[in-house]
Amino acid sequence: MAPKNKNPNGENVVPEVQQKKTQALILKSSDGEEFSISKSAAGLSVAIKNMMEDDCAGGVIPLPLVDGGTLARVITYLNKHAEDGASDEDKRKFDEEFLSGMEVDVLCDVALAGNYLDIRGLFHDVCQRIVNGMKNKSVEWVRKTFRIESDFTAEEEEQIKKEYAWAWEGVDSDAD
Amino acid sequence: MKRPLVDGGSDTVAAGYTHPGNNDANKKIKPEGKEDDLEEMSKEAEAVLLDENLLYEVLRHVDDGRTLAKAACVSRQWKLTAHDERLWELICTKHYHRSPIQLRAVVLALGGFRRLYSSHLWPLLKPTSSTSSAPAAVSTWPCLPLAPAPPPGAPRSKARWGKDEVNLSLSLLSIKYFEKMSSNRSK
């Protein structure tokens, strides 16, 4: 956990940000947006926790790899999971709804952020979600969804499809 | 979160793996505070899951060989990543609480988990209603009277399988291996 009685840096905090708890810090996204978050919620990210412990932050932690939109989502997640009264069941329900509304590129951004910030539960859930989406889908679907150009030559493509011919047996062909 | 080398495995055994495209396998997905971060971020907007380590982590969550096989057909990068033996091992050994180390050593010596799955385990597992299943099963092991064939009329639902199927496949794999070895020697 975060060291509880490190210098209370209330003065340094941007004034317009609402501070619910005394122990708060600011996360700054790659595009300069600032978010206030309680230390207990931020501490669920191992990476942020380490930064807090190193006290490199002085109240503001820059996260140059996470854009504002993604960071807002991550903070929503952290806040829920740090909520005192939330039962595991609540959290599970929240996670389900939280992820079900996301498009695949948002999911991937959140996965990257979850990995970078080392939030294990979030990262795991997002990966699982991405994989579940791929089940019973065609290769074409995967390419389209993830916007990947096949760089196989025609021979390579034929070769690999032949190698995995078994994977297509009995697959429902999916339009999309 | 770095990519863990192998779940519960020892490093010495893990070293026996072939890691396609593994040169930078242990780098963090994104190094902190680099100049080119912004550039990387903008690339993500065009294509997602380009990062090899992220892709690997995502594919670690695949629990059926079919999805992994299709992932291998997406692009060269996906193929490299999806051919990682560790991913196939995860699928083959998902019924074990802990993948036995001997199993890994034996399977790797005999051709690997991907081969184990695609040529021996899959024929045991695939949906029964497919009419094309019979010839494939025969070609897998012609001498066996299709003993492991699921009962006809079984529901088409996902085949359930466990350690027995893995063990049976492993036997088939080793028989194949030694068969091949002896035929090579006799030439």
Chai-1 contact restraints between the chains, C-beta under 6 A:
chainA,res_idxA,chainB,res_idxB,connection_type,confidence,min_distance_angstrom,max_distance_angstrom,comment,restraint_id
A,P64,B,G33,contact,1.0,0.0,6.0,A-B,restraint_1
A,P64,B,D37,contact,1.0,0.0,6.0,A-B,restraint_2
A,L65,B,K30,contact,1.0,0.0,6.0,A-B,restraint_3
A,L65,B,D37,contact,1.0,0.0,6.0,A-B,restraint_4
A,D105,B,V48,contact,1.0,0.0,6.0,A-B,restraint_5
A,C108,B,V48,contact,1.0,0.0,6.0,A-B,restraint_6
A,C108,B,L49,contact,1.0,0.0,6.0,A-B,restraint_7
A,N115,B,M1,contact,1.0,0.0,6.0,A-B,restraint_8
A,N115,B,I29,contact,1.0,0.0,6.0,A-B,restraint_9
A,Y116,B,K30,contact,1.0,0.0,6.0,A-B,restraint_10
A,D118,B,M1,contact,1.0,0.0,6.0,A-B,restraint_11
A,C127,B,E57,contact,1.0,0.0,6.0,A-B,restraint_12
A,C127,B,V58,contact,1.0,0.0,6.0,A-B,restraint_13
A,C127,B,H61,contact,1.0,0.0,6.0,A-B,restraint_14
A,Q128,B,H61,contact,1.0,0.0,6.0,A-B,restraint_15
A,I130,B,V58,contact,1.0,0.0,6.0,A-B,restraint_16
A,V131,B,H61,contact,1.0,0.0,6.0,A-B,restraint_17
A,V131,B,V62,contact,1.0,0.0,6.0,A-B,restraint_18
A,M134,B,T67,contact,1.0,0.0,6.0,A-B,restraint_19
A,K135,B,T67,contact,1.0,0.0,6.0,A-B,restraint_20
A,V139,B,K70,contact,1.0,0.0,6.0,A-B,restraint_21
A,V139,B,C73,contact,1.0,0.0,6.0,A-B,restraint_22
A,V139,B,V74,contact,1.0,0.0,6.0,A-B,restraint_23
A,V142,B,V74,contact,1.0,0.0,6.0,A-B,restraint_24
A,R143,B,V74,contact,1.0,0.0,6.0,A-B,restraint_25
A,F146,B,V48,contact,1.0,0.0,6.0,A-B,restraint_26
A,F146,B,L49,contact,1.0,0.0,6.0,A-B,restraint_27
A,R147,B,A47,contact,1.0,0.0,6.0,A-B,restraint_28
A,I148,B,A47,contact,1.0,0.0,6.0,A-B,restraint_29
A,I148,B,V74,contact,1.0,0.0,6.0,A-B,restraint_30
A,I148,B,S75,contact,1.0,0.0,6.0,A-B,restraint_31
A,S150,B,S75,contact,1.0,0.0,6.0,A-B,restraint_32
A,D151,B,S75,contact,1.0,0.0,6.0,A-B,restraint_33
A,D151,B,R76,contact,1.0,0.0,6.0,A-B,restraint_34
A,I160,B,C73,contact,1.0,0.0,6.0,A-B,restraint_35
A,K161,B,C73,contact,1.0,0.0,6.0,A-B,restraint_36
A,Y164,B,A69,contact,1.0,0.0,6.0,A-B,restraint_37
A,W166,B,W122,contact,1.0,0.0,6.0,A-B,restraint_38
A,A167,B,R66,contact,1.0,0.0,6.0,A-B,restraint_39
A,A167,B,A69,contact,1.0,0.0,6.0,A-B,restraint_40
A,A167,B,K70,contact,1.0,0.0,6.0,A-B,restraint_41
A,E169,B,S130,contact,1.0,0.0,6.0,A-B,restraint_42
A,G170,B,P127,contact,1.0,0.0,6.0,A-B,restraint_43
A,G170,B,S130,contact,1.0,0.0,6.0,A-B,restraint_44
